[in-house]
Amino acid sequence: MAAMRVALAMRLVVVLCGALLTLALAGSAMGQTAEDELAEKWAPVLQLKKQEKKCGKGEPYEPIDIDVVLDNSEVAFRGPWDDVNLVKTAPTVDDLSRGLFGYHIDFPGEALNPGCDFEEWQERLAKIGEPTMYARVVTEPAYPDRLALQYWFFYVFNDFNNKHEGDWEMIQLNFDAATAEDALAQDPVVLGYSQHEGGERAEWGDDNLEVLDGTHPVVYPASGSHANYFSPQLFLGRSAAQGVGCDDSTGPSRRLRPQVALIPTDEAAYLSAYPWLGFEGRWGERQPAFYNGPTGPNTKPQWTTPIAWSEDTWRDQAFPIPGGTALLPAATDFFCEAVEAGSNVLIGVTRNPALGFIALGALLGLLIWGATRTTWTPGQPLRLERRRASGQALTASRRLYARHLRLFATIGLVFVPIALFVAGIQALLFLLTDLGALADTVGESNAAVSGVALGIGLIFNLIGLGLVQAVVVRAMLAIDRGQPISARQAYRQVFAEKRVRTLIAAVLIIAAVVVPLMISFFLIPIAIWLLIRWSLTAQTLEIEGLGARDSLRRSSELVRGRLFRTGFLVLGVAAIAAVAGPFVGALALIGSSAAFWVANLIAGIIYVFAFPFVAVVTTYIYYNLRVRHAIEPDTPDSVLPRELPVDPAATPTA
């Protein structure tokens, strides 16, 4: 009897436990709203660029839980009356809930001189909180049958060209539904990913949209800026909406699934659940202009009018930079590097305006000093074999080039087939060797791939420049004698006398020495020194008929004693010519909607015109130094004759 009672009691306990468990599960299900289900169902997955080395390239920042920066003794709260006035440390949600327009939160570190401070702080925050994204379901009265599902991300630092503390980003999914319950039964119609002051859209089902497990859109935040992209590529921005500079979302990347925190739709409800959403100040250190910390989500137009905002600001595509490397710097590459360098200079000037004015004044003074230290007139182009000051050589070059523009530009067209040939060689190299797999694995920015590409470009670049210099010399010699000459005839003369083999041999010697030095980076000064010494090789080879090694020695002999002046002029003109193409192409990117291939084509056309001019200048420098060496080099300039005697019977190799 006692045993039966025990068994009955145990059955009652099991039944009671089961009932309680059922009620608990039911209560849990009842507590999860349609908004909760919708937010969890479509929660995005982030692919953050891997950081292989601490404080190195890659993305160290993750979207954080706001709670980890509140009541945090490392965070300062400052008022609007000046930049340094401290209201308190460890601001609370109650402090922020009061609005306080003009106030700002200040994180540990200096935005314009970040070093590793913010990255190290991110590590400390990661130990006390989980990565978080804030979801919100929003409707808009003007669009009663449409609904927006937003996900907001907060990063503690924006490490882009416009460095600033705090960074709010978001993505948005639009549904043709009036309620969250209706949205649960369908797919989103369109998605938008925030990118700087604008956004990019994609229709659900588009090829560029990557989806995980059927409902989770994949987001590729750009390293540093956290602009959100649909694919891992390098993107170019040329406006405030697109960001000015280059966003890198390429791999390798690491996958992150932040926890979802749902923000209520109603204002009173979200201010009760998340009082910090009432803050109207800056989520970051106050700085001038675009270095200022951002305001919060509640101040953005998409917070209250998400559908109208998406229709007004989303663009159909971002602008990926085409892969591959060209013979010469592309306009797009130049744009990326120039914007980054310019932003660093601007940051330095912003931190220390006086230093910026001093540097600008010093540069201007150097240019004025250089211009006044030379003679610019007379600058008669003919005869060639004449002693000329640097300014006179430039004046003569400009006049001769302008008189025979068509001839020299036609000579420069050789860069077009050379560029196409190099592009084909590079493509085959990456396709048929392990370098292709290496590029796919770690990106084209790695040292091995970049080194090979740079080496190929430098070698053929030098060959192209050497050939153009030789042909330009032939054309200038004919002009000097009053003989008719065309680009075809000048090329035929160079090839007919089989000087091309000697020229290529000399160039390959230069390349074998200079290219490794250039690739090593820290030996670049030595490479530049050698390039100056050998800058007249094409002229000594073509005009004096020397062999490959002898032409190198002869060039060094002519330059000796005037290395600085020769280098200043030759490298200065060559640098301007090299930069002119990408610079004009970059202007086309900034000032118009030109495609990348159009901008790079513009850069290539500029090269066709620019590098023959370099050859003209170099030839005048050669003749100036030749005259000085031929007529008692130790005699003061003031008593040197203007030119060597004219020899009408002289040949190019005499």
N, C-alpha and C positions, 0 to 999 in steps of 0.2 A: 504493500500500500504506500509505504514511504517512497519506494522507488518510483511508483507511478506519479506521485506528486512532484518529485524532482524532475522527471521527464517532462511533465506538463509545464512546469515553471520554465524549463529551458526552452521549450517551444514558444512560450509566450514572449520570452526575451528575444529570440530570433525574429519573431514576427514584428515585435515592437521596433527592434533595430532596423529591420527592413523598411518599416513604415516611415521611420524617422529619416532614413537615407533617401527614400523616395521624395519625401516632403522637402528635404534639403536641396536635392537636384532640381526639383520643380521650382523651388524658390529661386535657385540660381538662374535657371532658364528664364524665369519671369523677370529677374533683375536685369537681364541683358536686353537692351532695347534694340530696335531695328537700326538705329544709328551706330550702336556698338558693333553689331554684326556686319554692317556695311563697311565700317572702318577697318575691321579685322580682315574681311574678305579681300579687300583691294589694297591692303598695306604694301607699299613699295619695298623693293630690295635695293640697297645701295651697293655699288661696286666702287670702292675707294682705291685710288692708286696706291700700290704697295710702296712702303718706305723701307728700303733695304738697309739704310744706315741712319742712325739717330741724327736729327738736325740736317739730314741730307734731302735729296729729291724724293718726292712722294707726298702722301697726304697723312699727316699725323693727327689731324683733328677729326672728331666724330660729333654728330649732333647730340647735345647733352640735355639732361633733365634740368630745367631752370632752377629747381630746388637746390642744386649743388652750389649755385653761385649766390644764393640768398642765405642770410645768417652766416656768411662766410667771412671770417676775420681778414682774409686776404683781399677783399673787395672794398673799395672806397665809394662813398656817395658824395657827390659834389654839386654845389648850387650853381645858378646861372650868372652870378655876379662877377666871377672871375674863374680862371682855369684851374687854380690851385686850392681854392677855398674848400675845406673839408667840412661837410655837414656831419658825417659820422662814418664809422666803419661797420661792416657787416649789415648792410641795409636789409630790411625785412619785407615781407609781402605787404604789411600794413603801410610801410613807407611808400612803396610803389603804387599802392591802390589809390593814393590821393591825387594821382595825375602828375602834378609837378612838371609842367612844361618848362623846358630849358634846363632841367637838371640832367645829370648824367652819371652812369655807373662807370667806375674806373677799375680795370682789372690790373693785376700785378705785372708790370712790364711797360715798355715804351713803344707805342705803335710804330713810330718812324725809325726805331732802332731796336727791332724785336730780338735779334740774336736767337737764343733757344728758350727764352723766358716763357713765352706762351706755350710752346710745345711741352716744356717741363710741367707747366701748370695743368695742361690738359691731362698729363699722366696722373697727377695728384687727384684731379677731379674724377678720373675714370675709376679710382679706387673707392669712391663714396657714392657713386650713382651709375645707373645703367644708361646706355645710349637710348635716346627717346625722340619720338616724333609726335607732334600734336595734330590730331585729326579733328576736322570740324565739318559738319554738314550744313550747307548754307543755301537758302532760297532767296530769290529776288522778286519783289512785287511786280516789276515790269515784265518778268518772264515766269508766269505762274506754273507752267508745265515743264519747267526745267530746274535741275538741281545740281549743285556743285559739291563735290567731296574734296576737301583740301587736306594736305599734309604739310605741316610747318616744321622746319629744322633750324636749330640755333647752334652756331659754331662760335667758339670764344675768340677766334681771330681769323681775319681775312688776309692771307699772305699773297696778295696779287700786286699788280702795279699800283693800285690805290690802297695801300695797306691801311687797315683800320681794325680796332677792337670790335668784337661782336659782328655777327653776320647772320641775318635772317634769310632763309631760302624756303621755297615751297614748290610743290607740284599740285596740280588740280585735275580732277576727272569730272567731266560734265555728262549728266544723264538726262535723257528725255523722260523725266519722271517728276511728279509733283511732290512725292513723299519718299522717305527712306525705304518704306515697305515696298513701294513700286520699284524703286531702284534695285532692290535685292533680287528681283526677278528678271533683270536684264543686264546687258553689258553697257559700259560707258560708250558714249558716242565719240567723244574726242578727249584727248589729254593735252595738258600744257605744262611744260617744265620751265621754271623761272631761270632766266639767264641775265644777270646784271639788272638793268632797268626794264628789260623786256621779257619775252618768253617765246618758246618754240612749240608748235602744235603738231599733233599726229592723230590721225583717225584710228579708232580701234580696228586692229587687223592690218594696219600698214606694215610693210616689210621692215621699216626702220625701227619699229616698236618691238622690243624684246620682252617677253612675258614668261614668268616662272610659275609653274604649277597651275597654269590656266588663268589665274586672276591677279597675279602680283607683278606689276610693271617694274622693269629693271631700270635703275637710274645710274648714270655715270657722272658723278660730280667732278668737275675739273679741279685739278690739284691747286690748292691755294685759294682760288676764287670761289669754289663750291657752286659755280654755275652748273645747272643740271642739263645733261645731254642724253640722247637716246642711244648713242654708240660710243665706243672707245676710239677717239680720233683726236687730232690736233685741229682746233677751230680758230678762226681769225675773226676778231671783232674790230669794227672801225667806226663805232658810234657809241653814245651813252647807252642805248638800248641793248646793243650787242656786247658792250664792254670794249675798251680800247686796248688791244694787245692780243695775245694768243693763249687760249684755254687748252690745257692738256688733260684729256680724260683717258689717254691710252693706258694699256696694261703694262706689266702685270698688275692685277688688282686683287683686293680681298673683299669677300662678301660680308655685308653687315645687314642684319635685320633688327632695327631698333624697335623697342617696345612701343606700343600705341597707347597714347593717352588721349581720350576723347574730350574735346571742349564742347560744352553745351552751346546750342545755337542762340538762345535768347540771351540778351545782354545782362540782365540781372542774374541769370543762372551762371553764365561763365565768369562774371565778376565775383560771384560767391564761391565758385569752385577754384578759380585761378585769379585771385585778386591782382596779381602782377600785370594782368591784361589791361588794367586801368592806367598803367604808366604811360605818360605822354612824352617822356624825355628820351635820352639816348642810351642805348644798350652798349656803351663803349666810351672810351676816352675821347674827350673833346679835342679836336684838331681842326686846322683850316680846311675848308672846302671838302673835297672828296676823301680826305683822310679821317673825317669825322665818324664817330660811331653811329650806327643806324637807329632809327626809331622802330618800335615794335609792330607786330602784325596788325594790331588794332588801329593803326594810323594809315594803313595801306588801302587803296581804293578797292582791291579785291576782297577785303574783309566784309564789306557791305554790298558791293555790286560785282560779284564774281563773274556773272555771265557777260555783262556789258564790258567788263575789263578784259575778258578773254577775247571777245570779238574785236575790241579796239587795239589790243597790243600784241596778241600772239602773231608770230610770223610763220610761214609755211616751212622754213628750213633754216638751220644754221649754216655756216660757211666753212666746211672742212677744207684744210689745206691739202692739196694733192701730194701723194707720197712720191718718193724718188728724189734723187739728187741730180742737179744739172751741172754743166761744165763751169758755169759762173754762178755767183750768188743770185738766187731768184728774188723777185720783188717781194714775195710773201715772206721768205726767210729774212730778208733785210728789214721788213716791216716789224716782224716779231722782235728781232734783236734790237732794232733802233728804239722801239717803244719801251722795251725793258731797260735799256741803257738810259734813255731819256727820263724815265720815271725815277731811276736811282739818282740821277743828277738833280731832278726836281725835289726829291726827298731831302737830299743833302742841302740844297738851297733853302728849303722850307725850315729845316732844323737850324741852319745858320745862314741867314740872308746876307750878312756882311761878307762871309767867305765867298758866296756866290758872286757878289758884285766885284770882289777883288779878282776872282778867277776870270770873269768876263772882261774886266779891264785889262788884265794881263794878256789875254788872248788878243784883244783888239790892239794893244800896244805892240805885241809881237808882229801882227800883220802889218801895222803901220811902219814898224822898224824895218821889216823885210822889204817893203815896197820902196822905202826911202834909201835903202842901202844899195840899190841897183839902178842902172840906167835903162830907160825904156825906149828912148829914141836916139838916133834913127833906127828903124827896124826894117830895113829893106830886106826882102826875102833872098835876093840874088846879089852877089854870088854866094854859093854855099860855103866855100872855103874861106871864111872870114872870122876874125876874132869878134865875139859878141858877149856883152854882159848878159846875165840871166834874164833881165827884163827885155833886152833887145831880142834875145832868142825867142821869148814868148811872143813878142810883137811880130817878129818875122814869121813864126809858125802860124799865127792867126791869119796873117795876110796871105801867105802861100796856100793855106788850107782853104780859105774862103774863095780864092781865085780858081781852085781846082777841086771844088767840093765833090762834084760828080765822080771824078777820077778816084779820089781817096775813099769815098763811100763804097764804090764798086769793089775796090780792093778789100774793104772790110767785110764784104759779104761772105768771105770764106769762113767766118765764125758760125754761120748758120749750119752748113753741113758738118762742121766739126762738133757743134753742140749735139746735133742729132746722132752722130756717130758715137759720141761719148755716152749719151743716154742709152743707146742700144747695147754698148759694151757693159755698162753698169747693170742693165736689166738682165743680160745673160749671166753675168757674174753672180748675181743674187739668186738667179733661177737655177743655175747648174751646179752651185757649190753649197757648202754648209752655211755660208754667210746668209743665205735666204732664211734658213731655219733659225739662225741666231737673231736675225732682225725680227722675225715673227715672235720669238720668245721674249726678248728683252727690249725691243723697240730700236728704232734707227738712231737713237741718241747714244747708244752704247759705244765705247771707245773703239772696239774692233771694227764694227760696221762703218762708223763715221770715219775712222782712219783710212780704210780702204777706199771709201767714196771720195774723201778729200784727196788722197794720193792720186787717184785716177784723174780727178778734175785738175789738179795742179800740173801734172805732166802734160796733158793735152792742152791745157791753157798756155803753158810755156811754149809748146810747139807752135800753137796758133799765133801767139804774139811774135815769136821769132820769124815765122813765115811772113807775117804782115810787115814786120820791120824790114825784112830783106826786099820785099816787093816795093814798099814805099821808097826805100833807098834808090832802087832802079828808076822809079818814076821821077824822083827829085833830081837825079843826075841828068836825066833827059831834059827836064824842064830847065835846069841850069844851063844846058848847052843850046837851048832854043829848039830842041828836036820834038816833033809830035810823039805822043806816047798815050797808050790806052792801058787800062787795067789788064786786059788779056795779053798785050804785048809785054807788059812788065812781068807778069807771071811766066810767060814763055821764056823770057831772058833768064829768069832765076832757074827754071827747070832745064833750059837748054844747056847751060854750062855745068850742069850736074852739081851745083852748089848745094842743092837741097839735102843731099846725103851728109855733107859736111855740117850743114846747119843743124840737122836733126841730131848728129853725133854730139855737137856742142851743147845742144839743149838737153840731151839725155845725161851728159856729164853734170850739167847744172842741176837737173832734176834729181839725180842720184845723190847729190850732196844736200840740196836745199829741202826737198820734200820730207825726208826723215826729221830734219831740224824743225820744220814747220809743224809737223804732226806732234812732235814731242812737247810743243807749247812753250816750255820754259827755255828752249834754245832758239826761240824765234828771233831775238836780237842778233844772234850770230847769222841766222839765215838772211836777215835784212842787210847786214853788213856785206855778206857775199853777193847778194843780188845787186847792190850798188856797185861793187867792184866789177861785176860781170855785165852790167847794164848796157854796155856798148858792144857786146859780142857780135850781134848781127851786123853792125856797121863795120867793125874791123874785119869780119869774115867776108862780107860782100864787097866792100870798097877796096880793101887792101889785099884780098885774095889769100888770106891766111888759112891754115888748117884749124881743126876744131880746138886743140889745146893751145896752139899759138894765138888764136883769136881771144881766148880767155886771158892769156897772159898779157896780150896787147891792151885789152880793155882795162885790166888792173893797172897797167903802166900809165895809161892816160888819166885814169881817175886819181891815182896816187897824188897826194898833196891837196886835192880838191874834193875829198870824199864827202864832206858835209854839204858843200854847195851843190855838187852833182846829185847827191842823194835827196837833198831838199827839193830840188827841181824835178828830177826824174820820178821819185816816189810820190811827190806831191801831185804832179799831173796824172800819174798812173792811178793814184788813189781816188782822185776826183773822177776820172774816167770810169773806174770800177764801181764807184758808189752812185754815179749819175744814173745808170740804168735802173737799179733797184729803187733809187729814190723817186724817180719819175713814175715808175710802176707803182710804188707805194702811194704816191699822191693820187694816182688813178683809183686805187682801192679806196682811199679815204674820201675822195671828192665825188665819186660816182658809184654806180652799181656794177662796175666792170667785173667780169668773172676773173678768176685767178689766171687762166690761160691768156686772157687779154692783157692783164697787167704784166705777166712775165714776157709776153710777146713784145710789149712796149719796151721793157728792159732790154730785150735782145736787140731790138732795132737801135736803141741808143748805143749799145756796144759796137754795132757796125760802123757808126759814125765816130765814136769816141776813141777807139784804139788806134785807128790810123793817125789820128792827131797826136797820140802819144809817140808814135813812131816818128812823126815829123819833128816833134820837139827833141826827141832823143838824138836824131840825126844832126840837128843844129848844135846840140851839146857836143857831140862827137867832133864836129869840124872845129868848134871853138877850142877844144882841148888839143886837137891835132895841130892846129896852128901854133898854139902856145908852146907845145913840145918841140915843134920843128924849128922855131926861131929862138934860140938861146933861152931856154926855160928860166934861167936865173935872172934874166934882164927884167927890170921893173916894167909894169904894164904901161906906164906913161910913155915909154920910148919904143914900144913894140909897134911894128907896122900894122895897118888895119887888116891886111890879108896877104896870102901867099901870091906869088906871081902867077898870072893866068897861063895855062898850058893848053891851048886849043886841041892838041893832039892827044891829050891824056885820055886813057881808057878807065873804066870803073875799077879795074884791078891794078892800076899804075901806082 
